[in-house]
Amino acid sequence: MMRLSLVLHAHQPPGNFDSVFRRALDTCYAPVLELVDARPRLRLSLHYSGSLLEWLEAHAPDHVAQLRRLVERGQVELVAAGMYEPVLALLPSRDRTPQVLTHRAYLRDLLGGDATTGWLTERVWQQPIAADLADAGIEVVTLDDRHFLTAGLVAEDLDRPWVTEAEGKPLLAVPVAEDLRMLVPWEPVDVAVGRIRDHAAAGRRLLVYADDIEKFGMWPGTYEGVIESGWLAQFLNAVLDLPDVEVAPVGEAARATEPGGRVYLPDGSYPEMLEWSLPAAAQRQFREARAAIEEAGLTERAGRFLRAGNYLQFLAKYPEANHLQKRVADVSARLRERYPALDRADRGDLAAWEPSALPEAQLDLWRAQANCAYWHGLFGGVYLPHIRQRLWHHLALAERTLEDVPLRVFDLDADGLDEAVLQSAALTVVVHPGEGQVVEVTDRRGAVNLVDTLARREEGYHDPAAPPYRFEQARRGVFVDRFLAAGNPPGPRSAVRDRGDFAGSPYEMQPTKRRGAAEVTLERTAAAGGRAAAAVRKRIRLTGRGQTLEAHYRVAAQSGPLRARFAVECNLGLLFTEHPHGTLTSGEESLSLPRGGAFAEVERATLRMEEVPTALGWSVSPPAALDIRPIATVSEAEGLREETPQQLALLLSWPLDLRPGEVFEARIALRVAGGGP
């Protein structure tokens, strides 16, 4: 008798649009649960993330009640992960076990069942995670069969659980069949069921299918093919009627199957994720190598050894994601100092870990650890502004509870160089000297990072012979210094062509603190176009009771005359909720956003967005030309090309005609009128 386990994973990230939650419920979660409910003999494992359950509890209580009935009936085994679906490998160890404990406690309170079977978000594994899961009361976890094959096991070993451990804490690891994942629900029912029958006939003891529930109705084209046409109903009926096959939840099945022995698994994720983590050129080279192996007929012999990439490489690929992750880690450490009781809480007492028993700031921190904004592959991920913005929102809420520290200088992003963090009750500002710019301006009262931006980078799906735009190396932040050709400012349809060597380059940093006020001075001397060179010094500080971010500029010609147009670019990513719109006003003129435009001489300007609780007031001296334009990225999601507005680039510029020793000075002030509670 072969045991067959079906494990379905349901998740929507914090901050996803209500319309997406509703569509997922209507096209997938509700229809699948109805099919399960109608088949009392069907027993399976379900993982619902904490962020999805919170939305369902508020908007679809009948679905939650139905799920609870199925748990109480014994049809559904609940599966736990981190509460808000983090990739555990991204988290400080202090947050891993508590997140899983909190999800277990939430599942027990809301749905009436304990969960000692674990789900690994994006199936990302590192061996130390075994100890974190064991500490959280997890006894069984599912992993792709490739993890086991790359550890040296063979196909015949994949029909049973294996014992792994870290720090002497054991965990049952269960292989998930890749061949079944590739068939369901894409092939005809008889093909998928035939494969299950073949496994049973070969004497397999345990066969596990584990994958996203969204492919049963929410993925493009699947509602018609899987739900309306009856594919899933027919599949479930067929597997229940298979002779010599017992359909059972994976935790129960794993405990009832003798393990194969001890195994230690290499770091990894599913093959597509590892490929996506590679730089664009390496992705293309990897595909060429894989194609060559397939053409040579070596896939069966060499396929399990063919792997490249590392999930954590996304932090190198997307510095914006790395900055968010490091800021979350910093706030996590400071929160634990504020709430040390979490370290002393009894891990065997789930009641102590129920969300209602925890500080709201801790839950907000964990929401900011949700995985979706930290990577990019088949889906938008880091390319989706509303997902990134929501994580920044929760991080800002968590940080509100901490003491304001006017100036901290330390290596925030773990790049080997110190950054400066300026903070007031109104703002948190991060100055990155390695790129010579401000990379974060968080309005703490509005709980929004105004510099939540994303640079345009090369991806593996871009055509290198016809790129969609000029790829950028540095981030798009605030107070980015550029030297343009002398003459008029760039026209609305012309590209901004930087002739200098300042933007994205390292500056020397000098932080100072006097009488509780802090400022940071950045300096760089470099080429400013042609044979000209310039020395740029800018002093950055918070003024106006901490609501205003100021930059005082001093630009001097070096070793010859300097004829150019000096420009300071400020990139703002606060626009993009579901329907972005707002206005930029200067004097009697107004411009609708997010469309671009220009003003000739600007001393003051106000930017207001209708869906984000923040207004920005600009003050410029001397008056500057202002160019404003939306910057979009081109990405692929679910096989479709998507152009996504990421930020507004505001370019302030002045003409320069300086002889050696002459100096140009300017002041830019950004006043943030925050909203929110």
N, C-alpha and C positions, 0 to 999 in steps of 0.2 A: 504493500500500500504506500503510495507516494503522497506526501502532504504538499498541498499547493496553498501558498499564502499570497493574498492580494493586499498591497499596501498603497494607499492613495494619500497624496500630500496636497493640502489646500492652503493657499497663502495669498494675501494681498498686502502690500506694504503700507505702513503709516503714511498718510498724506495722499494716497491715490484718490482719484476723483470718485465721488459718490456714484457717478454714472458707471464707472468701471466695476465697483463693488456690486451694484445692482445688476449689471449685465452678467457678471460671473455667477451671481445667485440664480438668475432666471434661466441662463443657458446651460449651467453646469451643476452647481452645488445642489440645488433643489431637485432637478431631474434625476441625478445620480442617487440621491438619498431616497427618492421615491422608489426607484428600482430596487434598492436594498431593502426598504421597508416591505415591499411586496413579496419578498423571498425570504421567509423566516429561516430557511436552511442555510442561507448565505451568511457566513461569518468572516469578517475581514478586519483589517487594521486601518484606522484613519488618523491622519495628523492634520489638525487645524491650528494655524499659527495664532498667537495671542492677539495680534493686530486685527486679523480677520474676525476672530471671535468677539472682540470688543465691538466691532461694527455690527455684526449679526445680533449681538445682545441688544444694541440700541435700535436697530432698524428692522430686524427680522426675528423677533422672539419665537415665532412659530417654528422656524427652522431649528433654532436652538432646542426647543422643547422636543421636536422630533428626534434630533440627535441624541438627546438625553434618554428618550424612550428606547432607542436602539442599543445604547450602552447598558441600560438596566435590563433589557431583554437578553443580553449576552451576545448580540450580533456584532457589536463593534468593540474592538480593542482600541483604546486611546493610545496615541503615540506622542511623546513629548520631545521638545527641542528647547532652544533658548526662547524665552517668552515672546520676543518680538522678531524672531527669525533672524538672528545674527549668524554670520559665519564665525564659529567659535574660535577658529585660528586667528581672527582679527582682534579678538578681545583680550584685554589683560586677564590673567588667570583669576583675579579676584572677582570678575564679573561672570565667568563661565558657569560655574556650578550654581550660583544664586539665580541666574537667569533660568536655568533648567528647573531648579526647585520651584521657582515662582510659576512657571508654566504648568508643572505638575499640580501645584496647589490650586491654580485657577481652573484646570480641567476637573479636578475633584469637586471643587465648589460649584462650578457651573453645570457640569455634565454628570456628576455622580460616580465617576470611576477613577481609579488610580492608573497612572501610566508608568510602567517600568520598562517599556520598550522605547528606544530613542530613534529620532530622525536627525540626520546630519544635514544642515542647510547646505544646499548646492553640493552635497556629498563631499565636502572638503574635509580631508582627514589629516591629522598629525598625531603621532603616537602618544604624546602627552595628554591628548584629549581623553584617552581611555580613563585616566585617573579622575578627570573632572566629571565625566559622565557617571563613573562609579560612585563618586562622592555625592552626586545628586540622586542616587537611588536607581539609576538606569542599569539594567542587567543585560539587555539585548540591544544591538544596534545593527541596522542594515547598511551594507556598503556595496558598491559596484563590484562585480566579480573580477574586473580588471585589477583592483587593488590586490586581490589574492594571487592572480596570475603573475603580476609583476614582483610579488614576493617570492615566487619560485614554485608555487603550487601548479598543478596541472588540471585539465578540464574535469577529470574524474574525481577531483577533490572538492568540487564546488557544490556537492549535494548535501552538505551538512554544515552546521555552525563550527566555528573555530574559536579557541580561547586566546584572547590577547590580554595584555595588561600594561600598566604603567605604575611605577612606584609600588608594585606588589598588589595592585587592585585589579582583579580580573573582570573581564567583560566578554560576553559572547558576541562575536562578529559573524553576521550571516551574509553570504554572497547573494547578490541580486543578479538574475539572469539577464545579460545584455541582449541575447537573441530574442527573448520574449518582449523586452522593452522596445525593440525595433519593429516588432510585428504588431503590437497592440497600440492603438486601434487602426493601424494603417492598412493591414492586409485583410482579406475576407475572413469571416468568422471561422470557416472550416480550415483555413490555413493556420490561423493562430491556435485553434483548438488541436489541430493535428500535431503541431509542435509540442504541445503539452502532453498529448497522448504518446508521442515518440519518447519523451523523457521518462514517462511512467513505464513504458515497455522496456526501456533500457535498464530498469532497476534503480532509478534515481530515488533517493529517500526524501529530499526536500527541494522544492522549486519555488522561488520567490520572484514575484513581479512587484516592483515598487517604482512609482513615477508620479508626475503631476496629475492631479485630477482634472486640471483645466484642459487637458487634451481630449477630454470626453465632453466637449460641448463649447468651450470658450475659444480655443485656438481657431484661427481662420478656417472656415469650411467644415469644422467638426460637428457643429450642432446639427446640421442637416444630415451628415453622414453617420454620426454616432448615435444621436438621440432620435431625431425624427424618422430616420430609416429603420431604426430598431437594432442597429449593430450591437450596442451594449447589452440590450435585453437578450438578444439571441446568444451572445457570448456567455453571459452569466448563466443562462439556462443550460447551455451546453456543458460548461465546466461542472455544474452541479450534478449532471447526469453521467459524468465520466466514470466508468468502472475503475476500481483500484486507485481512485484519487479522492483524498479527503481534503476539503477546503477548510482551512483553519487559520486564525490570526497568527501572525509571524512570531510573536513572543511565545505563545503557547506551543506552536510547532517547533520552535528552536529548542525549547526546554525539553520537549519530548523526543528529540533526535540526538543520539550520542555524538558529541563533538569529535572532530577529526584530530584534535591535538592543539598544540601551541603554534601561534603564528605572530610575526611582527610585520606590520604593513607599512610600505613606504608612503611618504606624503603624496597626496594626490587629490584628484577630483575626477569627474567624468571627462572623457577625452576631448570633447568639444570645448569645455571650460579651459582646460590646459592650453589648447591651441589658441583660444581667444586671448589668453594672457600674454602671448608672445608679441614682440614688436611686429609691425606690418611686414617688413622684409623677411623676417624669420618665419612668419606665418606662410608666406608664399614658398619659401624654401622647404619648409616642412611638408607642405602639400605636394611639392614636386618629388620629394624623397618617398613619401607614402605611395604616390602614383607609380614610381619606379619599382617599388617592392611589389605592388599589386601586379604590374605588368610582367614582372619576373616570376610570378606565381609563388611568391614566398610569404604571402600574408599569413597563411595558417601556421608556418614555422616561426615567423619573426614578429607577427602582429602584436603579441603580448609584450614584447620588449621595445616596441616603438612608442615612445612617449617623450613629450617635451613640454616645457612650461611649468609654471608654479603659480598657484592662485595669488600669492602675495605680490607677484610681479605687477599686478594691477596698480599697486601703490607707487611703483616706479613709472608706470605707463601714464598714470593720471595724477599729477601732483596735487590737483584740487581734492581728489579723494584721499590722498595721503594726509593733506592738511586737516581735513575733517576728522579722519581717524585719529590723528595725533591730538587734536583738540579734545576729542571725546575721551581719549585715554588720560589726558591731563585733568580734565574735570572729574573723571572717575576717581583718580587718586585723591583729589581734594574733597570730593564728596565722602569718601570713605573715612577721611579724617573727621568730617563733620558728623557722620553717622556710624561710629565704630560698632554699634550694636549688631550690624550686619555680620561682622566677623565672629561675633559671639553667639549668634542665633543657632539653635539646635537644628541641625540638618535632618534629623529624623522626625521633626515635628513640622508637618506640612502647614499647619495652621499659622505658624509664624511667618510663612512665606507667601501667604495669600496677598494679592495686590492691595487689598484694603488695609493690610497691616503694615505696609511699607510706606516710606516717605514718597510723596508724589514726585519729588525731584529725582529720586532713584529710578522711578518708572520712566520719567522723561529722558533720563540719560540712556536707559536701555532702549527706548524707542529710537534714539539717535544712533544706535548701533545696528539697526535693521540693515540687512545686507544689500538691498537692491541698488543703492546709489554708489556702491564701492566697486562695481565691475561693469563690463559691457560685453555683450556677445550677440546672441540671437535676438534679445530684447533690448530696449533702450538703455536701461540701467543708468549709468552716470550721465548719459546724454539727456535725461528727462529732468528739466529744471524743477518741476513741481515736486518730484521725489526728493531731490537734493534739498530744496528749500524747506521741506517738512522736517528733515533731519536736523537742519540748522535751527529751525524753530524750537524743536524739543531740546536741543543742546542749550539754547539760550534760556529756556525756562528752567532747566536744571541749574545753570550757572547763576541765575538770579539769587539763589539761596546762599551763595558763597560770599565771603567778605571781599569787598573791592580792594584790589591791590594796584596802586597807581602805576607802578612800573615793575615788570619782571623781565630779566634778560637771561635766557637759557636756550638750549638747543631744542626747541619745541618740536621740529619736524624730523629730528634725528638724521640730519644731513651733514653733521660735523661742524656746522656754523651756528653761532647764537643768533636768535631772533629777539626782537623786543616786543613785549605785550604791554600796551598802554590801556588803562581801564579807568572808567568813572562809573557813576551810577547809571549813566545814560548809554555809554558806548564801550565796546571792546574793540581795540584796534591792534592788528598784528603787522609789524614792519619786518620785511624780509630783506636784509642787506644783500644776500646772495643774488637777488633779482632786482635790487634797487627800487623797490616799490612797496606799497601797502597791499597786503593780500587778503585782509579781512577787515570789514567795518560792520560789526554787529550792533544793531539798534536793540539794546537790551529790553527797553520797554515795549517796543513793537515785536520783539522776538523774531527778527529777520536779519540775516546777513546780507547787507547791501552789495557785497562783492562776491555773491554766489555766482561765479562765472565759470566758463569752460572754454579753453583755447581750442583752436581748430588744428587737429592733429591727423596724421596719416593713419588710416586703418587698413587692415588686410583686404577689405572688399573694395577699397578705392582703386581706380585704374591709374597706375603710376604714369602711364603715357598721357593721360588726360585728367589730372587732378582737379577736384571741384573748386579748389582755392589754394592760395599759398599757405603751406603748413607752418604752424607756429611752434617754437620751442618753449618760450616762456609763458607763464600764466598771464591772464588779462586782469590786472589789478587797478589800483588807484595811484595817481602821481607817477605815471609812466612817462619818462622823458624821451622826447623824439626831436630830431633836427631834420626839418624838411627843406626843400629847395627854396631859395629866396623868391619873393613875389607874393602873389595872392594865396590865400588858404585853399586847400583842395576843394574842388567842386563836388556837388552832391553825387555825381556818378563816376568820379575819379577815385582811384585807390589812394590811400595814405601811404606814401613811399618814404620810409625813414632812411636818411642818409647817415645817421649818426651811429655810434657804438655805445649806446647807453641803455636802451630798453632791454630788460631781461639780463643785464650784466651786473657783476658784483660791484657794490659800493663799499667804502669804508664807513663803519658805523661808530658813532659816539653817543651813547645814551647818558643823560644827566637827569638829576632829580634835585630840585631845590624847593624847600618849604612845602613839600607835599605835591608840587607840580612836577610833571615829567615831560621831557622832550627828547627827541632822537634826531641827531644830525647825520645825514648821509652825504658823502662826497665821492666824486669820481672825475678824473681827467681822461679824456679819450677823444677819438676822431669825431668831428661834427659835420662831416661831408666834405668831399674833395680833399684838399690839403689842410683844411682848417681843423683846429683842435679847440676844445672848450673845457673849462673846469666848471662843474655844476655842484653847487652845495644847496641842500634843502634841509630846513629845520621843520620837523613835524611834531605837533603837540596838540593836546586837547585844551580848549578854552571854553569860555561861556558856560561855566558850571558843568563842564564836561560834555556839553551837547554839540560842540563845534570842533571839527577836525581842521586844523590849519596847516598849510605848507608855505613857508617863506623861502623863496628861491633867490639865488645869486648865481648868475651865469657870467663868466669872464672869458674873454678871448685869450688864447694861448698861442704863442709862436707864430703870430700872423693875424691878418684881419679875419673877421668872422661875419660873413654875409649869409644869412640863412633865415629860416622861420623856426623859432623855438616853439615847441608844442608840448603840452602836458595832457596826457590822455587819462581819463577816469572812466573805468568800466563798471557799470552798475548792473547787477543781475536781479533786482528786486521786482521786476515787472511781471513775472510769468506765472500767474495762476491760470485757471482754466480759460479765461477770456481776458487777456491783457489789454488794458487801455488806460490812458491817462493824458496829462497835458504837461508841456513845458512852456512856461511863460517868462518873457523878458520884456519889461516895459509894457507897451501896448500890444505887443505881438504874442501870439500863442501858437503852439505847434501840437498837433494830435500825436500821441504815442500809441504804438511803438514805431510809427513811421519816422523817417529821418527828415532832416532839414538843416538850416543854417541861420545864424544871426551875425550881423556885421560887427557890432561893438557891444559887448556885454559887460556890464558892471554888476548887475544882480539878475538872478534867475530863480525860478521856483519850479520844482518838479513834483507833481502829485500823481499818485496812482489810486485808482478807485477801489481796487480790491486788496491792497496791501496797506496796513495801518501805519504808513510812514510818509512824511513829506520832507523834501530836501530843499533847503535854501542855499543858493550859491552866491558868494561875494568874491569879485575879482578886481584886482588892482595891479597895474593899470588895466583899462578895458581891453578885452580880448575878442578876437573872432571865435565864434563857437560853431563847431560842426558836430551834429549828432546823427548817429546812424545805428540801426539794429545790426547785430552780428549773429549770423546763423551758422549752424554746423550741418553737414550732410552725413547721415548715418543710415544704417540698415536695421530694421526691426521686423522680425518674422518674414524676412525675404523682401520687404518693401523698402524703397528709398524714402527717407524722411528728411525734410529740411526743417530744423528746429531752431527758432530764435533763442539765443542763449543770453544775450546781454545788450545793453545800450552802451555804445562807445561815445563819450563826450570828449571832444578834442578842443581845448583852448589853445590859441596860438597868437604869437606876436612877431612882428618883423624885427630882425636884429641886423645892425650894421656897426660892428664894434671893432675898434683897433686894439692892439695888444695893451693890456692894462685897463681897458674900459670894461664897465660892468653893467649888466642889466639885472634889475631886481623886480620881483613880482610876488604877490600874495594871493593865495587861493584859500578860501574858507568854505567848508561844507557844514552847514548847520542841519542837524537832524531833529525834526519834530516828531518824536515817536508816538505811537498809539498803543493800544492794547491795555490790559488790566494793570 
